[in-house]
Amino acid sequence: MSSLFTHRSASRRLQSAAKTEMERTAALIARQCETTLDILKSGIRSLAGEDCVRRAALRPRDPAIIGEVCGRFQDVVAEAKVFQSINLHDPDARCVASSFPDRVGLESMQRDVVRRPDFSSAMKGETVVSQIFVSLGTGRPVIVITAPVGIGDNISGVVRAAIDLDYFNDYVLTPQEYVHGGKAYFFDPKLDRKVPEGWEAHNVINAGAYEQPDIPIPPEMLSQPGGFVRYPSAGGTQLAAFCRTPQPEWFFVVEKPRKDAMRPIRAMGRVTAGTLISMLFGVWGGALAVAHPLLKRLGQCVDLAREIEAGRLDRRMEIKGTDEVARLGRGLNAMAHSLEESHTALEEAERLYRGIFENAVEGIFIMNPDGFLLNVNPAFAHLIGYDGPAEVLGTNIADHCPGDAGALLLNGLRKAGSIRELEVVFVRRDGTERTGTIYARADRDAESGLIRVQGLLNDITEKKMVEEERRRAEQAQRRFVEAQLETLRYQINPHFLFNVLNSLDALSKTDPGRIAELIRQLSRYLRSTLSSRESGLVPLAREISVIESYLNLEKIRFEEDLDISITMPEDVGDAMIPELLIQPIVENAVKHGMKTSSIPLRINVTCMGAGEFVKVEVANTGKWIPRDAEEEKGKGGIGLENIRTRLSLTYGDRCDLKIGEGNGRVLVTVEIPRRGDNNEERL
């Protein structure tokens, strides 16, 4: 009777210990899998940020770049041994590149992907892991890690990495069978594995047919975070403990035959039977000698299980022998070691997060849905003028951001879930106002209600002051150049006018019929140079007309000593150009060319289109006279530096001014955008 009582008591305790062990193992495996998926998420996020992937998102029709990205995806799939496929999609969900190159441009895939919640989340800038679903490419259950391809503030594409459920089980869970005993599964018991009628797999992977674990979890337990079930099977009664993760909703199951869990008791049963037989033969002492060590070791196993349950994960059991109780003890030791490593890793991750939180230069804050601050880092407290976080906790964000900034922040988070670069005015403790930007993200519950808000506050007061100073400097520079241009407009060279009047006097004696044409040219030249447009821009045809009048006047003066040529296609005549930009270059060509060129002086003005740009070339025979030489002779004027400044203010870095000399010719080239519509504001 004593042996029978001991057997039944040990059986109940061992079964209870097995249940506790399996439930803890299932929870541990769930945490390990979540850690593994976080590592895979980080890898896919890094892959989405690689240069070749970003270039492919920008130039999806470049076959060289797409081929490079496809090869890169294939290398990652082969190296990781867990991904079924990796695909790059543009914002319309069209497949741009894939580890299966035949998927590129596949319309059926585009229709499927564009409906996926993970794709929508990635287009909002989030890296997410999907629920388990059946891939229409392979017909197998998969989970998908989706990461955005961000370029600046824009999302130019999405990288989707599909993880085959069998691959994941082989990669992560199969090794657990050797550590914890029993089998471990990762699956979704509610998964609908139906595919459309007439569907055929267009990508076949090297893996056996997927078999859904046949573990009958009662419907009322599917909504619970964990549980334990016992059910019959062809191999006998099975024990299974499961752990359910809420988001995404996955099930991690540890399954073990009941006979394996109760194997030590069967051994004890054999000992008990032997004891009973021995008792029949009067060998009471021998039976006691056999039962006592076994019960002692079982008690040690139970004690170790209690220590683990109490959180003392550094305790271990001394193992001697190779029987079933010894194997149970080794399993408990292995479980304690694994739990201890996980606990240490969790503490290290928490320490790292706390270090980042405490030492960040940005102000980090966490608040509840009503705007009350739950936690802030030292940088946030210093930004608003407090000595430490303790003085800020419990206050409302509206206390530090007057007006409707707090309401705008919370309303925006309720609608969009995140806020980027919200510019606010915040008040420091001493009453001074500063300007800052807020980046915030909302944590939501299953019903999409706000749970908490995490955000960053950056002080941009000095930055805005610098930008304002730069704007004022640019405005002053622009006004200075406008004043110089106005001076140029009224700065008519007296020698030029004297020469024209002398030409009129000479023509009155030799060829009076040409006087009218000369006066018309002079009138048109003066009218064009003395008038201006409010925008500061004129059509290129008008600028060339002014130059033509000027050169015609000089032609009357120099006659055969000056040879001029002007070429301008009609398609570039409407291009807008800063007024009087080319005319000073032509004047320099005449003035310096007459000093350095052989006779006749040849001047060619050529306009041409170059894609989205217009080129104006002014070429003359002779030599280039440097600016220093002009200054030594006491000659001033606006000159080339003024032209460079006007070009920079009008077009930024989208223009060019080149000066070249060779073969007895000087060539000045001005290249500007064909359209000037967007540049009027700069003037």
Protein Blocks (a to p, Z undefined) as FASTA:
>chain_A
ZZmmmmmmmmmmmmmmmmmmmmmmmmmmmmmmmmmmmmmmmmmmmmmmpmklmmmmmmmm
bmklmmmmmmmmmmmmmmnomafbdcdddfkopafbdfblmlgopaklmmmmmmpmklmm
mmnopacdddddddfklopacddddddddehjbcfbdcdddddfklmmmmmmmmmmmmng
padddddfkbcfbdcehiacfbdcdddddddddddcdfklmmpgbdcdddddfkopcddd
ddddfbdcddddddddfklmmmmmmmmmmmmmmmmmmmmnopamlmmmmmmmmmmmmmmm
mmmmmmmmnopakbccddedjbfklmmmmmmmmmmmmmmmmmmmmmmmmmmmmmmmmmpm
bdcddddfkopafbdcfklmmmnopabfklmgopafklmmgcjllmmmmmmmmmnopaeh
iacddddfkopacdddddddddddfkopafbdcdddddfklmmmmmmmmmmmmmmmmmmm
mmmmmmmmmmccfklmmmmmmmmmmmmmmmmmlmmmmmmmmmmmmmmmmpccfklpacfk
lmmmmmmmmmmmmmmmnmmmpccdddddfklmmpccdehklmmmmmmmmmmmmmmmccdd
ddddddddehjaccdddddedddddfklmmmnopacjbjmlmmmmmmmmnommbccdddd
eehiacddddddfblklmmmmZZ
